[in-house]
Amino acid sequence: MTAEAPPFWWRQHDWRALLLYPVSTIYGAVAKKRLEAAAPPGAGIPVLCVGNLTVGGSGKTPIAVTIAKAAKKMGLKPGFISRGYGGGMKEPHLADLNEHSVWHSGDEPLLLAAHAPTAVSVNRLSAAKLLIEQGCDFAIMDDGFQSARLRYDFALIVVDSSRGIGNGHVIPGGPLRAPLGPQLRLADGIVVIDHGTAADQVVRQAAQAAKPVYSAKTRIIGPKKFSGNRYLAFSGIGNPAKFFESLRSTGAEIVAKREFGDHHVFTQAELEELASHAARENLQLITTEKDAVRFLNGNAAATEFLSALEVMKISIEFDPVGVAEQVARQTVENFKRRESYR
């Protein structure tokens, strides 16, 4: 259930990317053809896709939450659609914070379910129908930009400014899921998170393609409580380094850190090792909200471990304010326009 990208993907391209270039070219050609030939079915309600260009985390989930909050203020009833990576339930279902664990629904659906109904299914059309049954009139699809399983009315592509598109190569030589140009042609907008320079290439090409580029920033919730504390920080997300950097920015001291693969499901032995290490050096354990939900509704050891954890929660704010509402509104307008042509 882990999805760990090779570190060389996120550096300037080297001999490994060049060696894999022929395979990347074939993979990219197939992905491009699939993107351009896609004719997915509609859901019957407006669908916003919050996607990314690459494998690995970019901030999609907190962006989806931010837009859901804006949609609620507009009088809409949003719900989330998630593939539920890592979850074991095969039939379409609603993620349940009171009953489900990561083994049922995956980690991201449990995060999303705290904010709005979250339908989980590999078949995203079935998930959309489940949301409609719950009274939702606006669907936010977390990921799925390249899947061609459900038609979306607005595709918002999230780019992390600290990582961008890595070495710029397509899988397996790099992190791109398809060539950059074809992906940007299908995007309706780009949002760059925070203020690094790694996303500059994407911003330039998006501007050349006349795609709107939005800015957003990460906000740590309650940062003062971490200042001065000594931590063993651990994480299994797409970009653990960003979590460590954010934690340090609060004035916290990271004495030890552990990185795991994205969507990592922790074993009891790993929990015991982390707890033992922290106790031995008199450190407080801390992780991300996405990591913490993996201990939710688990066995006794997971529950005890969760109770001893500090969790660093974040939110994403668009700059300027109002962009989330603008994206939601444009999604609805695009849906209405499309429906009027039928």
Number of C-alpha atoms within 10 A of each C-alpha: 13 15 17 17 17 12 9 17 25 19 14 10 16 12 10 13 22 14 11 16 18 13 16 23 18 13 18 22 15 12 20 19 12 15 18 13 10 14 12 13 13 17 20 16 20 27 29 28 28 26 25 29 25 23 18 18 17 26 22 23 24 19 24 24 25 17 24 26 17 21 21 14 11 12 9 17 20 27 29 31 31 27 22 26 20 19 20 13 14 13 12 21 17 23 29 17 17 9 10 17 22 24 18 20 29 26 27 27 30 26 22 25 18 13 15 18 23 32 30 32 24 18 16 24 20 20 28 32 16 22 27 19 10 15 12 19 19 26 30 25 28 25 22 21 25 18 15 17 18 23 23 25 22 25 25 27 25 27 27 24 20 20 19 25 29 21 19 22 26 30 23 21 26 28 23 24 23 25 21 20 13 15 20 20 15 17 21 20 20 24 26 27 26 19 14 13 14 18 20 14 13 22 21 13 15 21 13 9 13 13 18 14 17 19 19 20 15 17 14 16 11 11 17 11 12 20 14 13 14 20 23 22 26 21 25 23 24 20 22 22 14 14 18 21 11 18 23 15 14 17 16 19 19 20 14 15 17 13 15 18 18 20 24 19 20 14 11 13 9 11 15 14 12 19 18 13 16 19 13 9 13 12 20 19 23 24 24 22 17 22 23 21 20 23 22 19 16 17 12 10 13 19 13 12 18 20 9 12 15 17 17 20 14 17 15 21 21 20 14 10 11 11 18 23 19 13 20 24 17 17 25 20 15 16 20 14 12 12 13 8 6 5
